[in-house]
């Protein structure tokens, strides 16, 4: 392919050899052929860790109150961590990853070390917050799916149509719509 500022010089030749890859990046979200969200969740948390480390001078500053630090954390770090979370399929391992990251952020804000042996419940009491990220994810998912289904008949047909063929051997994968039905 040759590109220049003159449109008549653009030549694109294709021979039907394009094959789908195992995963691709679209709008900073990782999409895989099997529909798992683990790679996207890990990438989001990594990006949020970078944001947290960049804002560390503010979050660990003694002159700011805990309330302001908590608002900064929710505004800057959680918006980076939960971007695109409406489409995630979250299993127990992914829940654990999100919870560990949440606790890591609050511990960093309080300047507690893992050698201090402070329990997570005590960290949440000191910050005066509850662990709400799974609830936030659930609320985002419900509002997104309601908006999508309400405005698109094609999506409704996909969600309500039975798939023909045989199911694969082994335990069935967690489905997007069945996430709220399992026991936690």
Buried (B, 14 or more C-beta within 10 A) or exposed (E): EEEEEEEEEEEEEEEEEEEEEEEEEEEEBBBBEEEBBBBBBBBBBEBBBEBBEEBEEBBEEEEBEEEEBBEBBBEBBBEBBBBBBBBBBBBEEBBEBBBEBBBBBBBBBBEBEEEEEBEBEEBBEBBEBEBEBBEBBBEBBEEBBEEBBEEEEEEEEEEEEEEEEEEEEEEEEBEBEEBEEEEE
